[in-house]
Amino acid sequence: MTFSLSPAENSSILEGCISKSFSNINMGDTGIVLTIGDGIVRAYGLGDIQAGEMCEFPAADIKGMVLNLETDNVGIVIFVMID
């Protein structure tokens, strides 16, 4: 079976899943999602994270990999598993 979603639909789904992941978590190793779009999350507050490091959004059961390290945010590529 093949289906496709528009980039806007993908972003909307990811945003909903990731926003749920910020309830009942330890904020010690947690950043704040600034933007979500085209499978990329921009997050603030992850000062100790390194490029290539895996991160997760536990409540949404989504994982990602840090690729861009900027001075004020990091870029995380989201891995989406399709059954």
GINORRA-V92994 format. One record per residue. N is the residue number from 1. BURIAL is 1 if it has 24 or more other C-alpha atoms within 12 Angstrom, else 0. D_CENTER is the distance of its C-alpha to the mean C-alpha in Angstrom with 1 decimal. Layout:
# GINORRA-V92994
N:BURIAL:D_CENTER ; N:BURIAL:D_CENTER
This chain:
# GINORRA-V92994
1:0:26.5 ; 2:0:24.6 ; 3:0:22.6 ; 4:0:20.5 ; 5:0:18.3 ; 6:0:18.3 ; 7:0:15.3 ; 8:0:15.7 ; 9:0:15.7 ; 10:0:12.5 ; 11:0:10.7 ; 12:0:12.5 ; 13:0:11.7 ; 14:1:7.9 ; 15:1:8.5 ; 16:0:11.0 ; 17:1:9.3 ; 18:1:6.5 ; 19:1:9.5 ; 20:0:11.5 ; 21:1:9.8 ; 22:0:11.3 ; 23:0:14.8 ; 24:0:17.0 ; 25:0:15.1 ; 26:0:16.4 ; 27:0:15.4 ; 28:0:16.9 ; 29:0:13.9 ; 30:0:11.3 ; 31:1:10.1 ; 32:1:9.9 ; 33:1:7.4 ; 34:0:9.9 ; 35:0:9.0 ; 36:1:7.2 ; 37:1:9.5 ; 38:1:10.8 ; 39:1:7.8 ; 40:1:6.6 ; 41:1:4.4 ; 42:1:7.3 ; 43:1:7.8 ; 44:1:11.3 ; 45:0:13.3 ; 46:1:12.3 ; 47:0:15.7 ; 48:0:16.5 ; 49:1:13.7 ; 50:0:15.0 ; 51:0:14.2 ; 52:0:13.8 ; 53:0:12.6 ; 54:0:10.5 ; 55:1:8.1 ; 56:1:7.3 ; 57:1:6.6 ; 58:0:10.4 ; 59:0:11.7 ; 60:0:9.9 ; 61:0:10.5 ; 62:1:7.4 ; 63:1:7.1 ; 64:1:6.1 ; 65:1:8.5 ; 66:1:9.2 ; 67:0:11.6 ; 68:0:12.6 ; 69:0:14.1 ; 70:0:15.6 ; 71:0:18.0 ; 72:0:16.1 ; 73:1:12.3 ; 74:1:10.2 ; 75:1:8.4 ; 76:1:5.7 ; 77:1:6.7 ; 78:1:5.4 ; 79:0:8.6 ; 80:0:10.2 ; 81:0:13.5 ; 82:0:16.4 ; 83:0:19.5
